[in-house]
Amino acid sequence: PEDLRRGERSKYYATVRVNEASLKEWHLGIYFDLRPFTFWEAFFSLMVTFGVCILLCIASACFSKDADRLVLTPVENMIAKVETIRENPLAATKVADEEFHREEVSRARTKKLRESKNILNIMKDLMLCKGSAGPAELMETVILEKTIIKLGSLLALGFGEAGSQIIEHNMNGVDSACVDAMIEGTRVECIIGATRIRNFGTATEVLQGKVMTFVNQIAEIVHGVVDEFHGYASKNNGDFFMMIWRKSANHDGVVLSKLADMSMLAFARILGAVHRSPVLAAYRGHPGLQQRLGKNCRVHLSSGLHYGWAIEGAVGSEFKIDASYLSPNVSIAETVERATKIYGVSILVAESVVKVCSPEIAAKCRLIDRVLVTGSVSPMELYSIDLDYMSLTVESSPPMHINWTARQRFRVRQFLETEKKNKLREDEKMVRFFEKNSEIAAMRYRYTLEFIHVFNMGYQNYSQGEWQVAQRLLTRTRTMLGVVDGPSLALLQFMEHQPTPFEAPKVWQGVRELSHAMLQ
């Protein structure tokens, strides 16, 4: 018995009235072996300990899962979205679309689970005391995450391409909460487009409070088409819109040529869309506009394009800033747009854009003059994209009654984004879009090949100083189209208003100076 541990044996002995010395000398004892009992007791103790460990692990996993789902994962998502906006501020709208896509997938999965509930799932819900769940309350972390996405989207809309550097600079400076919007500008190469609403002052006086709706309806067309052709809306100033096609550092000559093609095609598309829009056509019947502008009044835009460098950055102070582009080339683009009134055309393209565009698109332009404008150190040629907007009819197709829900807008944005990406493919030629567009084809139908040849001969004689011959040819092209040709009339008037009508000055070099007074 002494070989057994104390826990494995039990000793019993008789208690008789003897003294302690005699009891220690000898006594009768009975030992019981308890090893079978201690074995099972130890086994069950181990099982209890193992079960408690399993329960603790399960409870810890459940707690960790809830912590990840409710706290850690939303925080990580917020950090990831901030990092995305920090790297590319203009990607905030794409982040919003991706978040909406995830929400739609989650809603569809939840709806499918509800519809596919069987008896086992129902019994399981009853056993777990799960009732019919109402609309789930949004967690604070989810609200913060959605707020970050909305703020990023508003920043992208408010600052645009020119303000992306401002957002990136302040998002990267995490050592301080102060905002430093006045950062140094960046020199960029870009195609600058200027578009102006004609007779805007009169429209403002007549429409009064509705003029904001009027401008926004036009801006929706202008900005939508420009974005479709990889441009950016830079400035909105009442009647004036400035658009930018920016050349990135990794863009080669082929991409720049395509950007130039897309800028010219975009302005042609804008002109057609404005005169085909039934919404804008409703202003033709406005009594106040008819009284001030005549019964044939209509919404009309004039546009100018120029290519050159510009300083991209913030203009203003710590109280208010505007992200914009500053350069003499911006002023030249505005001057080119203002020159459309002199030449009676809707779209003028500077020589700088025609030089970088593709030969196929350049062939669609007509050289109408060589001028010297304020801000330019050397003369430049002006080209017109011949488009007769009076040949267009208002779109008569019935309006589509679409419930523009968030889902519909998401699908449309995804479709437009796909179409936009396809335009940058190498096998996509912008001249194909130019020639196959029905609106552009209708506006160019009046301009025959004979007219172009006669005008080119007249312009060459005008440029070389043979103004008598130029007068005869340009007088012919002035009415050759059935309507007055603006460039022909402008050149004839310029030659007529010289000291000696239709006789070139002795210092004539084929360059006409467009003064500020003439542009006004």
Backbone hydrogen bonds, N-H to C=O, Kabsch-Sander energy under -0.5 kcal/mol:
donor,donor_aa,acceptor,acceptor_aa,energy
4,L,1,P,-1.5
8,E,5,R,-1.5
9,R,6,R,-0.9
10,S,32,F,-1.8
12,Y,30,I,-3.0
14,A,28,L,-1.0
16,V,14,A,-0.8
18,V,16,V,-2.1
23,L,19,N,-2.0
24,K,20,E,-1.8
25,E,21,A,-1.3
26,W,22,S,-2.1
29,G,27,H,-0.5
30,I,12,Y,-4.1
32,F,10,S,-2.8
34,L,8,E,-3.2
34,L,32,F,-0.6
35,R,8,E,-0.6
38,T,34,L,-2.6
39,F,35,R,-2.4
40,W,36,P,-1.5
41,E,37,F,-2.1
42,A,38,T,-2.6
43,F,39,F,-2.4
44,F,40,W,-2.6
45,S,41,E,-1.9
46,L,42,A,-2.4
47,M,43,F,-2.3
48,V,44,F,-2.3
49,T,45,S,-2.5
50,F,46,L,-2.9
51,G,47,M,-2.7
52,V,48,V,-2.5
53,C,49,T,-2.2
54,I,50,F,-2.2
55,L,51,G,-2.4
56,L,52,V,-2.4
57,C,53,C,-2.4
58,I,54,I,-2.6
59,A,55,L,-2.7
60,S,56,L,-2.4
61,A,57,C,-2.7
62,C,58,I,-2.7
63,F,59,A,-2.5
64,S,60,S,-2.9
65,K,61,A,-2.7
66,D,62,C,-2.4
67,A,63,F,-2.6
68,D,64,S,-2.8
69,R,65,K,-2.9
70,L,66,D,-2.8
71,V,67,A,-2.2
72,L,67,A,-2.3
73,T,68,D,-3.3
75,V,71,V,-2.2
76,E,72,L,-2.8
77,N,73,T,-2.7
78,M,74,P,-2.5
79,I,75,V,-2.4
80,A,76,E,-2.5
81,K,77,N,-2.4
82,V,78,M,-2.4
83,E,79,I,-2.3
84,T,80,A,-2.1
85,I,81,K,-2.5
86,R,82,V,-2.3
87,E,83,E,-2.3
88,N,84,T,-2.6
91,A,88,N,-2.2
92,A,89,P,-1.2
93,T,90,L,-0.6
95,V,91,A,-2.0
96,A,92,A,-2.0
97,D,93,T,-1.8
98,E,94,K,-2.5
99,E,95,V,-2.3
100,F,96,A,-2.3
101,H,97,D,-2.3
102,R,98,E,-2.1
103,E,99,E,-2.1
104,E,100,F,-2.3
105,V,101,H,-2.2
106,S,102,R,-2.3
107,R,103,E,-2.4
108,A,104,E,-2.4
109,R,105,V,-2.3
110,T,106,S,-2.3
111,K,107,R,-2.4
112,K,108,A,-2.2
113,L,109,R,-2.1
114,R,110,T,-2.0
115,E,111,K,-2.0
116,S,112,K,-1.6
117,K,114,R,-0.9
122,I,118,N,-2.2
123,M,119,I,-2.8
124,K,120,L,-2.3
125,D,121,N,-2.3
126,L,122,I,-2.1
127,M,123,M,-2.6
128,L,124,K,-2.0
129,C,126,L,-1.1
130,K,125,D,-3.6
131,G,129,C,-0.7
133,A,131,G,-0.7
143,I,139,M,-2.1
144,L,140,E,-2.3
145,E,141,T,-2.2
146,K,142,V,-2.5
147,T,143,I,-2.0
148,I,144,L,-2.2
149,I,145,E,-1.7
150,K,146,K,-2.3
151,L,147,T,-2.7
152,G,148,I,-2.4
153,S,149,I,-2.3
154,L,150,K,-2.5
155,L,151,L,-2.4
156,A,152,G,-2.2
157,L,153,S,-2.3
158,G,154,L,-2.8
159,F,155,L,-2.8
160,G,155,L,-0.6
160,G,156,A,-1.5
163,G,159,F,-1.0
164,S,161,E,-1.1
167,I,163,G,-2.1
168,E,164,S,-2.5
169,H,165,Q,-2.4
170,N,166,I,-2.0
171,M,167,I,-2.3
172,N,168,E,-1.7
173,G,169,H,-1.0
174,V,172,N,-1.7
176,S,173,G,-0.6
180,D,178,C,-0.5
181,A,179,V,-0.6
183,I,181,A,-1.9
186,T,312,E,-2.5
188,V,310,A,-2.8
189,E,247,K,-0.6
190,C,308,G,-2.5
191,I,245,W,-2.5
192,I,190,C,-0.6
192,I,306,H,-3.5
193,G,191,I,-0.5
193,G,243,M,-3.0
194,A,304,G,-2.7
195,T,241,F,-2.7
196,R,302,S,-2.6
197,I,239,D,-2.4
198,R,196,R,-0.6
198,R,300,H,-2.4
200,F,197,I,-0.8
203,A,199,N,-1.9
204,T,200,F,-2.5
205,E,201,G,-2.0
206,V,202,T,-2.1
207,L,203,A,-2.9
208,Q,204,T,-1.9
210,K,207,L,-2.1
211,V,208,Q,-1.7
212,M,209,G,-0.8
214,F,210,K,-2.0
215,V,211,V,-2.6
216,N,212,M,-2.5
217,Q,213,T,-2.1
218,I,214,F,-1.5
219,A,215,V,-2.9
220,E,216,N,-2.1
221,I,217,Q,-1.0
222,V,218,I,-2.6
223,H,219,A,-2.9
224,G,220,E,-1.4
225,V,221,I,-2.3
226,V,222,V,-2.3
227,D,223,H,-2.5
228,E,224,G,-1.8
229,F,225,V,-1.4
230,H,227,D,-1.6
231,G,226,V,-2.7
232,Y,244,I,-2.4
234,S,232,Y,-0.6
234,S,242,M,-3.1
235,K,242,M,-1.5
237,N,235,K,-0.5
237,N,240,F,-3.0
239,D,237,N,-1.0
240,F,237,N,-1.3
241,F,195,T,-3.0
242,M,235,K,-2.3
243,M,193,G,-2.9
244,I,232,Y,-2.7
245,W,191,I,-2.2
246,R,244,I,-0.6
247,K,189,E,-2.9
248,S,246,R,-0.6
251,H,248,S,-1.3
256,L,252,D,-2.2
257,S,253,G,-2.3
258,K,254,V,-2.0
259,L,255,V,-2.5
260,A,256,L,-2.3
261,D,257,S,-2.2
262,M,258,K,-2.7
263,S,259,L,-2.3
264,M,260,A,-1.9
265,L,261,D,-2.5
266,A,262,M,-2.6
267,F,263,S,-1.8
268,A,264,M,-1.7
269,R,265,L,-2.4
270,I,266,A,-2.5
271,L,267,F,-2.2
272,G,268,A,-1.9
273,A,269,R,-2.7
274,V,270,I,-2.5
275,H,271,L,-1.7
276,R,272,G,-1.1
277,S,273,A,-1.1
281,A,277,S,-1.8
282,A,278,P,-0.8
282,A,279,V,-0.5
283,Y,280,L,-1.3
284,R,281,A,-1.4
285,G,282,A,-1.0
286,H,283,Y,-1.3
290,Q,286,H,-2.5
291,Q,287,P,-2.2
292,R,288,G,-1.7
293,L,289,L,-3.1
294,G,290,Q,-1.6
297,C,294,G,-1.3
302,S,196,R,-2.1
303,S,346,S,-2.9
304,G,194,A,-2.4
305,L,348,L,-1.6
306,H,192,I,-2.0
308,G,190,C,-2.4
310,A,188,V,-2.1
311,I,326,L,-2.7
312,E,186,T,-3.6
312,E,310,A,-0.6
313,G,311,I,-0.5
313,G,324,S,-2.2
315,V,322,D,-2.5
317,S,320,K,-2.4
322,D,315,V,-2.4
324,S,313,G,-2.7
324,S,322,D,-0.6
326,L,311,I,-2.2
330,V,327,S,-0.8
331,S,327,S,-1.3
332,I,328,P,-2.2
333,A,329,N,-2.2
334,E,330,V,-2.0
335,T,331,S,-2.3
336,V,332,I,-2.8
337,E,333,A,-1.9
338,R,334,E,-2.4
339,A,335,T,-1.8
340,T,337,E,-1.6
341,K,338,R,-1.4
342,I,338,R,-0.5
343,Y,339,A,-2.0
344,G,340,T,-0.9
345,V,340,T,-1.6
348,L,303,S,-2.1
349,V,383,Y,-3.3
350,A,305,L,-2.4
351,E,381,E,-1.3
353,V,350,A,-1.0
354,V,350,A,-1.6
355,K,351,E,-2.1
356,V,352,S,-0.7
357,C,353,V,-1.3
358,S,257,S,-0.5
362,A,358,S,-2.5
363,A,359,P,-1.6
364,K,361,I,-1.5
365,C,362,A,-1.5
366,R,384,S,-2.6
367,L,365,C,-0.5
368,I,382,L,-2.6
369,D,382,L,-1.2
371,V,380,M,-2.9
372,L,512,R,-2.1
376,S,373,V,-1.8
380,M,371,V,-2.9
382,L,369,D,-3.2
383,Y,349,V,-2.7
384,S,366,R,-2.8
385,I,347,I,-1.3
386,D,364,K,-0.6
386,D,384,S,-0.9
387,L,385,I,-0.6
388,D,443,M,-2.2
389,Y,387,L,-1.0
391,S,388,D,-1.6
392,L,389,Y,-1.4
395,E,276,R,-2.6
401,H,399,P,-0.5
402,I,400,M,-1.6
404,W,402,I,-1.2
405,T,403,N,-2.7
409,R,405,T,-2.4
410,F,406,A,-2.0
411,R,407,R,-2.3
412,V,408,Q,-2.3
413,R,409,R,-2.4
414,Q,410,F,-2.3
415,F,411,R,-2.2
416,L,412,V,-2.8
417,E,413,R,-2.4
418,T,414,Q,-1.9
419,E,415,F,-2.4
420,K,416,L,-2.4
421,K,417,E,-2.1
422,N,418,T,-1.9
423,K,419,E,-0.9
423,K,420,K,-0.6
424,L,421,K,-1.4
425,R,422,N,-1.4
428,E,425,R,-1.3
429,K,427,D,-0.6
432,R,429,K,-1.1
433,F,429,K,-0.9
434,F,430,M,-2.3
435,E,431,V,-2.5
436,K,432,R,-2.0
437,N,433,F,-1.0
441,A,437,N,-2.2
442,A,438,S,-2.2
443,M,439,E,-2.0
444,R,440,I,-1.6
445,Y,441,A,-0.7
447,Y,444,R,-0.9
448,T,446,R,-1.1
452,I,448,T,-1.8
453,H,449,L,-2.2
454,V,450,E,-2.4
455,F,451,F,-2.5
456,N,452,I,-2.4
457,M,453,H,-2.0
458,G,454,V,-2.3
459,Y,455,F,-3.0
460,Q,456,N,-2.3
461,N,457,M,-2.0
462,Y,458,G,-2.1
463,S,459,Y,-3.0
464,Q,460,Q,-2.1
465,G,461,N,-0.5
465,G,462,Y,-0.8
466,E,461,N,-2.1
467,W,465,G,-1.7
470,A,466,E,-2.2
471,Q,467,W,-2.5
472,R,468,Q,-1.6
473,L,469,V,-2.2
474,L,470,A,-3.0
475,T,471,Q,-1.9
476,R,472,R,-1.1
477,T,473,L,-2.0
478,R,474,L,-1.5
479,T,475,T,-0.6
479,T,476,R,-0.7
481,L,483,V,-0.6
482,G,479,T,-1.1
485,D,478,R,-1.9
486,G,484,V,-0.7
489,L,485,D,-2.2
490,A,486,G,-2.6
491,L,487,P,-2.3
492,L,488,S,-2.1
493,Q,489,L,-2.5
494,F,490,A,-2.1
495,M,491,L,-2.3
496,E,492,L,-2.0
497,H,493,Q,-1.8
498,Q,495,M,-0.9
502,F,495,M,-2.3
503,E,500,T,-1.5
504,A,465,G,-0.6
508,W,505,P,-1.6
512,R,370,R,-2.9
514,L,372,L,-2.0
514,L,512,R,-0.6
515,S,513,E,-0.9
519,L,515,S,-1.7
520,Q,516,H,-1.6
